[in-house]
Amino acid sequence: MPNDASSVRVPQVAQFTRATVAPLDGALRESVASSSMLDRSSPMPLYHQLKERLVQRIGSGVWPPETRLPSERELCELFAISRITVRQALDQLVAEGRLVRSHGRGTFVALSPVRKHLLPLVGFTEDMNSRGQRPGARVLRFEAVPAPAPVARELQLAPGQRVIVLKRLRLADGAPMAVETVHAPERLFPGLLDQNLEDRSFYDLLGRRYGMRPSKASQSWQAVPCPRPDAKLLGIRTGSPVLQICRTTCESAGRPFEYLESFFRGDRYIYYAELREGADEQTVLPTLAASAGGSLTP
């Protein structure tokens, strides 16, 4: 099993290489020629009307992710509006994350980020499967080492006790989503290093082989610049914003069996929560701290 990333083939990140081009005739020209012409008598600004037309085509799937839009000049001609108006609409869609500009290549429909509810505890594999996306993992490091002091504290280990380190690149439909590093007490999982965890659920293996299943987790989230080695694996620029997730996971008896650090691509993963009024703050905060475990990344 490789113990570093040098021999691992990293999947290529989608860089709009499909170059699907939004059609300039057919359905689009027909819609422009008929009911979809912008209404100059409407109180709604022209740029906003154009934005709605583009959002409709993106949302309906006529322009799927990675589709290159018509150029600003072509949009001007199609909708009989100025370039300033077109640019204002496109700027807003870029700011909202619906479009992405690629210098020298054009404007593309952005990949849709994964939305992840903070509650309950759900595994990465099950989460991706439920969305119709294919989960995957590439092993970058898999070995046993003495636990670093911060890891030993989280796992309640004595200084020098050994932990298994499992570092993997997590994938969704073959595209890099996150880099995760798991630390697990070696004494709890004899023979674990003999297992193949390429494209396999870590938690499924622990449950089937060792009877160990996650019951609760304490987790923190922080936006940080992506470190250089992880940025290369994720196919983003060094220093790009990523979501750093640190988590300590316990089994039903309260014993910690995993400490995890992950770097999730900020453009591919969104956490959200539903908030309700009527709860006392002193009651809500401890509840969230105990149960808002996010994605358990097996």
N, C-alpha and C positions, 0 to 999 in steps of 0.2 A: 504494500500500500504506500503511495507516495507520501512523503512528509513535508513537501513544500509545493509551491505552485509552479515550479519551473517546467515540469513535464506535463502539465494539465492543459488540454486544449480548451480554450475559452470560446464559447459560442459568440458569433458576431452579433453586435447590437444592431437592431434595425435602424439604419441611417437613411431611410426613405429610398432604399436602393431599388424598390419595385418600380418607382417612377410612374405610377399610375397617374394618368393625366385626366383631370375633369373634362368631360366632353364639352366642346364648344358649339356643337350642333345638336340635332336630335331633340331630346327632352328639354334641355336647357333653352335652346333657341325658341322652341315652341312655347315654353312658359313665359319667356321674355316678350314674345310677340303677342301673347294674349293677356291673361288675367294677372300675370306677375309683374307687369310694368309698374315702376314706382309711381305713386300717386302724389303729384306735385301740389294738389289742393289739400292734402292731408296735413293736419297740424304736427304729425310725427315727422321729425327730420329725415331727410333722404338717406343719410348715412345709417340711421337706425332701421329704416325700411330695408336697405340693402343687407344689413347685418342679419335681420330676421330671415331674409331669403336664403342667405348662406347657411344659417343655423338649421333651417328646415331641411336643406339638402344633406347636411352632415348628419342630423338626427335621424333622417329617414333611411340612411344607409346608401343613398345614391352616390355620395362621396365617402367611401370608407376611409379608415385611418391610412395614412401614408399617401393619400391622393394629392397630387400637385394641382393647386387651383389655377384657373386662368390668370394670366398676368394682369397687373393693374391697368395697363392700356386696353387689354381685351375686355375687362370688366367695365371700363369706361364706355367702350363702344356698345357693349351688350345692353347696358342699362341707361345709356345716354346721360351720363353724369360726369362730373369733373374728377380728376385724379385725387384732389384733396378729399372729396367725399368718399371715394373708394378707400383711400388710405386710412381715413378716420374709422371706417367700419372694420377694416382688417386689423388696425392697431388694437381695437377693443377686443377682438376675438383672440389675438395673440396674448393680450394681458389676462384674459380669462382662461387661457390654456387650451382653447379649442383648435388653434392654429399654431404652427411653428414655422419660423422663417429660417431658411438655410442660405447663407450668403453665396451668391452666384448661381443658385439653383432654383430659388423660388419659394413660394409659401405652400405649406403642406397641412393636411388635416392631421392633428396630433393624435397619438395613441391615447386611448382612454385610461386614466389611472385607476387602479384598484381602490375601491372604498372599503374600509375595514372598520366595523363597529368595535368600540372599546370593550363592550361586554358581549357575550360571555367568553370563556376560554375556548378558542377554536384553533385547530391546527392549520398550518400553512397548506398542507396537502389537501385536507378536506375543504378548506376555504377555496382553493383554486379549482378543485373538482366541482364544487357547487356553482362556480361561475362559468363552467364549461371550458376552463383553461387547463392545460396539461402541466401539472407540477413536475419539477425535476430538481436534481442536485448533482453537483460535481464535487468530488472530494478533493480538497487541496492539502489537507494535513490531517493525519490520524495517528496519534502516538500517545504514550504515557510519559508524564514528566512530574517532577515535584511541583506542588501547587504554589503559584505566586501568592504572596501574603494577602492581597485583596480577595483573591478567589477562595483561599482557605477560610477567610472570615465569613464569606457568604455561604460557604458549604459546611461551616462549623467543623472544620478539620484541624487537626494538630499541625503545627509547622513541619513542613517536609513531607507530609503525606502525599501520595501520588494521585494525580488525576489524569483521566483520559481527555485529550484535546482533540476535538473534531471540528475542523474548519471546512465549510462547504460554500459553494456558490449556489444560491437558490434561483430557480428558473421558473418562468411562467410562459408556456408555449415556446420554450427554447430560448427566450430572451432573459438576460440577467435581471433579477429583481432585487437581490440582497446578498450580502456576504455575512455569514454567521459563524461564530466561534463558540462551540459548546465545551464546557468543562464539567466532567462527571467523576465522582469518586471511583477510583479503580477497584476498591474492595467491594463495592456494591455490584459490579458488573464483570465478573470473571469471564474471560473468553470474548469479551466485546470486540477486542482488536482483531479477532479472526473473522468478524462479520463483514459483509459487503454492504456499504451504505451509499453506494452510487445509485441515485434515483430511487431511494428507499426511505420510507418514513421512519425516523429515529424513534418516535414514541410508539409506533406500532411494534417495532422490534423489542423495545423495552417491555411493553405490555405482554407480548407473546412469550418472550424468552425468560424474563425475570419477574413478571407479575408486577411491574412498576408502572403506575399510571399517574399522570399529573392531576392533582386535586385543587391546588391553588397556587398563585404566583404573585410576587411583588415585582413591579415593573416601572421603569422610568423611561421617559421619552425626551430627547433633546435634539434640536437642530444644530448640526455641526458641519464644518467643511470636511469634505471627504479626503481621507489620507491617500497619498499617492498610490500605494500598492492596491488598495481596494478600489480606487477610481479606475485603475487600468482594468481590473476584473469586471467592473460594472459598465465599462465602456463610456465613462463620462470624464470630464476634465478634472484634474486635481483641484481640490478646493470647492468643487460644486456642492451645493447644499444636499445633505443627506439626513435621514432620520436615524439617530443612534438610539438603539433600544437595549437596555440592560435589564436582565430579568433573573430572579432566583425562583426556581420552581420546586414545590414540595409535593410529596405523596400524601395519602390520606391521613397518616399518623403525624404529619407535620414535619417530617424529616426532609431537609433539602437534598435533592439529588442532581440538580443541574444549575449551573450558572452560565448565562448566555449573553453574549454581546453581538449585536447585529447592526449593520449599516444598510438601510433601505434607501433605494433611489427616491429622491424627493419628487420626481416627476412621474413616478409610477405607483405611488402608494399614498393613500390619504386615510388618516384616522378621523372618525367623527363620533359624536355622542349626542344622544337625545336628552335634553334637559327638561325638567319639570319643576314647576313652582310648588310651594306648599311644604317643602321639607326643611327641617332645621339644619343649618350649616354644620353644627357639631355632629349631627347624625350622618349627614351625607358624606363628608370628607373621609372619615374612617372607612365607610362602606366602599367608596370608590377606591381607596388605597388598597383594600383587601381584595376587591373583585375585578377591578378594571385591568385585566391581564392582557387584553389585546390578542394578538396572534401568537399562539404557541406554535413555534416553528419546528415541527418534528422532522 
